[in-house]
Amino acid sequence: MVRHILAGVVALILPTLAVAAPLTDQQQHDIDASIVEWLSQTGAPSVSIAVARDGQVVFAKAYGQARLAPDRPATTETRYAIDSVSKEFTAAAMLKLQEAGKLSLDDKVAKYFPDLASAEQVTLRQILSHTAGYRDYWPQDYVTIEMGHPTTTQAVIEAWGKQPLDFAPGTDWQYSNTGFVIAGAIVEKVAGQPLMKFLSANVFEPLQMQSVTDADQKALGPADAGAYTRAALGPIRPAPKEGSGWLFAAGELAMAPRELARWDVSLMAKSLLAPASYEAFYKPIKLSTGRDSRYSLGLQVATDHGRQVIGHDGAGSGFLAANRMWPAEKIAVIALTNNDWASPDAIVARVAFVVLAPLEPEARARGVFSDFQAGRVDRGLFTENGNAYLSAALLADQKTGLSAFGAPRLFELESESMRGGMRTRIWKITTQKGVLSAVERGYPHGKLEQFMISKVD
């Protein structure tokens, strides 16, 4: 499928950046320990990750079993279904056609499918941003009776694209796989070729994503990850495959994390598409009410305490995927797993905890917690009241209690508010041995009055 590409052409597409520093031995150790714990806690068969930084993949590793009975270990080359992360690529295909002058995201759907519901009002931009109102054909978290049988793109469009819209276009946001099936069909109609062929020529080959495959038409092969499911806390069983045709343009792709990282690198470096296309990718859609949808075109776009984060999750029968990018920091973390009950979002968060420099409030909280585990305190951080409370006896007690929890794996800011002239922050601290809660109170731009830790039941 992948043809030879001249090195000079590749150099124009792949960003040329300074050599990225590899992860340190300590960072790799911390990631390994954290992921092994997650696998043990969740029972997930495997997870495969990739970390990109400064334009390069600096870490890739697979953990656990790609297939069970008989067991086959996962490797960094093992392919996993990425399901709805595929939507980023359908959007990219439509953006490439817009760059070529073959369509406009402001075109109405009626230009391509005049018989669809409200086709004269819905734009292509709205179907790519889930603001069109087309009813989703797969809101369930399992394979329905209908989806167990093959279908066609036209059948999905006929059955779901002609139903009355769930809301007036542009007035609300509601996830819709149906919209992306319509988008994929429009790409094929305008490009005059299958969506996968168009993506291969315009995205996968230029970015040297050499092992990408279409997981819609048939189940992944024996060299790929198997799909597994679990009911409640019952035994792990093979997951049923969706019928062919149902995942078209909305969740059809499978690849190894390292391949997806190449796409992330290009997205952060803005190296493959035109500047206007990246502006559309990075800018979340505003609804007619003025509300921010926190979604652009096949991408979630959010701001986490002043830091931009973009990406998407994927969920299908027996597979889950998480893809996150921090463009300003030039860091991406990808986690793919062959289960459908334990979210790899937790893996992305755990890896980001190791590789992404914390913002100032979190950095301070991490430092205080580390000191408390060791039975010490930086008294310059605390007020007179705080230091009086943190007596030698109390520090010794804290060391006894907290040291047993082991290394922290996550620091999550659950809430932030003001009280008594002080800012209160509630931290959730996931550790090697359990979950803790810390109530931090301190003066804005000043010292801490307290940092009290308790166990979460």
Rosetta blueprint (number, residue, H / E / L):
1 M L
2 V L
3 R L
4 H L
5 I L
6 L L
7 A H
8 G H
9 V H
10 V H
11 A H
12 L H
13 I H
14 L L
15 P L
16 T L
17 L L
18 A L
19 V L
20 A L
21 A L
22 P L
23 L L
24 T L
25 D H
26 Q H
27 Q H
28 Q H
29 H H
30 D H
31 I H
32 D H
33 A H
34 S H
35 I H
36 V H
37 E H
38 W H
39 L H
40 S H
41 Q H
42 T H
43 G L
44 A L
45 P L
46 S E
47 V E
48 S E
49 I E
50 A E
51 V E
52 A E
53 R E
54 D L
55 G L
56 Q E
57 V E
58 V E
59 F E
60 A E
61 K E
62 A E
63 Y E
64 G E
65 Q E
66 A E
67 R E
68 L L
69 A L
70 P L
71 D L
72 R E
73 P E
74 A L
75 T L
76 T L
77 E L
78 T L
79 R L
80 Y E
81 A E
82 I L
83 D H
84 S H
85 V H
86 S H
87 K H
88 E H
89 F H
90 T H
91 A H
92 A H
93 A H
94 M H
95 L H
96 K H
97 L H
98 Q H
99 E H
100 A L
101 G L
102 K L
103 L L
104 S L
105 L L
106 D L
107 D L
108 K E
109 V H
110 A H
111 K H
112 Y L
113 F L
114 P L
115 D L
116 L L
117 A L
118 S L
119 A L
120 E L
121 Q L
122 V L
123 T E
124 L H
125 R H
126 Q H
127 I H
128 L H
129 S L
130 H L
131 T L
132 A L
133 G L
134 Y L
135 R L
136 D L
137 Y L
138 W L
139 P L
140 Q L
141 D L
142 Y L
143 V L
144 T L
145 I L
146 E H
147 M H
148 G H
149 H L
150 P L
151 T L
152 T L
153 T H
154 Q H
155 A H
156 V H
157 I H
158 E H
159 A H
160 W H
161 G L
162 K L
163 Q L
164 P L
165 L L
166 D L
167 F L
168 A L
169 P L
170 G L
171 T L
172 D L
173 W L
174 Q L
175 Y L
176 S L
177 N H
178 T H
179 G H
180 F H
181 V H
182 I H
183 A H
184 G H
185 A H
186 I H
187 V H
188 E H
189 K H
190 V H
191 A H
192 G L
193 Q L
194 P L
195 L H
196 M H
197 K H
198 F H
199 L H
200 S H
201 A H
202 N H
203 V H
204 F H
205 E L
206 P L
207 L L
208 Q L
209 M L
210 Q L
211 S L
212 V L
213 T E
214 D E
215 A L
216 D L
217 Q L
218 K L
219 A L
220 L L
221 G L
222 P L
223 A L
224 D L
225 A L
226 G L
227 A L
228 Y E
229 T E
230 R E
231 A L
232 A L
233 L L
234 G L
235 P L
236 I E
237 R E
238 P E
239 A L
240 P L
241 K L
242 E L
243 G L
244 S L
245 G L
246 W L
247 L L
248 F L
249 A L
250 A L
251 G L
252 E L
253 L E
254 A E
255 M E
256 A L
257 P H
258 R H
259 E H
260 L H
261 A H
262 R H
263 W H
264 D H
265 V H
266 S H
267 L H
268 M H
269 A H
270 K L
271 S L
272 L L
273 L L
274 A L
275 P H
276 A H
277 S H
278 Y H
279 E H
280 A H
281 F H
282 Y H
283 K L
284 P L
285 I L
286 K E
287 L L
288 S L
289 T L
290 G L
291 R L
292 D E
293 S L
294 R L
295 Y E
296 S L
297 L L
298 G L
299 L L
300 Q E
301 V E
302 A E
303 T E
304 D E
305 H L
306 G L
307 R E
308 Q E
309 V E
310 I E
311 G E
312 H E
313 D E
314 G E
315 A E
316 G E
317 S L
318 G L
319 F E
320 L E
321 A E
322 A E
323 N E
324 R E
325 M E
326 W E
327 P H
328 A H
329 E H
330 K L
331 I E
332 A E
333 V E
334 I E
335 A E
336 L E
337 T E
338 N L
339 N E
340 D L
341 W L
342 A L
343 S L
344 P L
345 D H
346 A H
347 I H
348 V H
349 A H
350 R H
351 V H
352 A H
353 F H
354 V H
355 V H
356 L L
357 A L
358 P L
359 L L
360 E H
361 P H
362 E H
363 A H
364 R H
365 A H
366 R H
367 G H
368 V H
369 F H
370 S H
371 D H
372 F H
373 Q H
374 A L
375 G L
376 R L
377 V L
378 D L
379 R H
380 G H
381 L H
382 F E
383 T L
384 E H
385 N H
386 G H
387 N H
388 A H
389 Y H
390 L L
391 S L
392 A H
393 A H
394 L H
395 L H
396 A H
397 D H
398 Q H
399 K H
400 T H
401 G H
402 L H
403 S H
404 A H
405 F H
406 G L
407 A L
408 P E
409 R E
410 L E
411 F E
412 E E
413 L E
414 E E
415 S E
416 E E
417 S E
418 M E
419 R E
420 G L
421 G L
422 M E
423 R E
424 T E
425 R E
426 I E
427 W E
428 K E
429 I E
430 T E
431 T E
432 Q L
433 K L
434 G L
435 V E
436 L E
437 S E
438 A E
439 V E
440 E E
441 R E
442 G E
443 Y L
444 P L
445 H L
446 G L
447 K L
448 L E
449 E E
450 Q E
451 F E
452 M E
453 I E
454 S E
455 K E
456 V L
457 D L
